[in-house]
């Protein structure tokens, strides 16, 4: 699925407020909020099967703070910290470590 990275809504205005995208089958692919065209606050991304894929925060459109990524079976795959879209600390991939 291609994500909509545009800051502008269909009316030509900066995106504001609660936002959702859906897969072609209608299931939710992501949800979060925009402020002045930038992602802000907590965002959740989903797999086509409806399971949570990733969750984390944005500040001024940049991934910031702790993020978590999940497998299709719902188990935690990896955690990481980001600052302004830059990786600052990442845990081990649980598949690679056998956990």
N, C-alpha and C positions, 0 to 999 in steps of 0.2 A: 504494500500500500504506500502510496506517495503522500507524505504529510504536506499540509497547507502551511507554508512558512511565511505567507503574506501577512503584513501588518495591517492591511486594508481590507475592510469587509466588502460585501457585494454592492454596497451603496457608495463606495469610494471614501468611506470614513475610517479613521483608525479604529481597530477592534477594541471593544470595551466590554467588560462584564464576563459572565459565565459563557463558556465555549465548549462545544463538543464536535467531534468528527466521528464518522461512522464508516465501517467497511462497506463494500458493495452489497454484502448480504444483509445490511441493516444493523449489525451488531456494533456496539460502541468501540471505537478504536482509541480515543483519548478524551480527556475532560480536564478542564482547568479554567483559569480566568485570565483576561487581558486587561491591562491598564495602559491607555495611550499607545495601543498597538504592540505592546510588549507582554510576553507571558509573565505572570506574576503569581506568587503563592504556590500552593501545592498542585501538582499535575499528576495525573494517573494515565498510564498507557496500557492498553490491553492487547492480548492476542486475539486472533479471529475466533478462537474457541470460547472467548469470554473471560479467560483467566487473566489476572493482573500480570503485566509484563514488567513494568517499572513504575516507581513512585519517587517523587522528590520535589524540591522547591526551585522556583525561579525568582530571581530578583532582577528587575530591569531587563528581562528577556534572557538572562544568563543562568545556566544551571549552577546552583549554589547550595552548599550544605550537604547533608547525607542523602544519598540516593540508594535505592535497593532495586535489584533486578531479579526476576523470578523465571523459573522454568515452566514449560507447558503443564507439568503436573502440579504446579502451585508451590513447589518447594523453592526456598531462597537459593539463588544461584550465586549472587555476589553483592557486596555492599561497597560503597565508595564515597569519598568526600570530594566535592568540587568547590572551586572558588572562581567565579566569573568565567565559567565554562572550562576551567583548567583543572585537571586531576591533581589533587593534593595528597590523597591517600586512598588506596584501594585494598580491600581484603582479597584473600585468595578465592579463586573460582572453586566452589565446593565440588564440582564434578571432577576437576583435576586433582583435588586433594583427597577425594573419596569420602568427604563428610556429607 
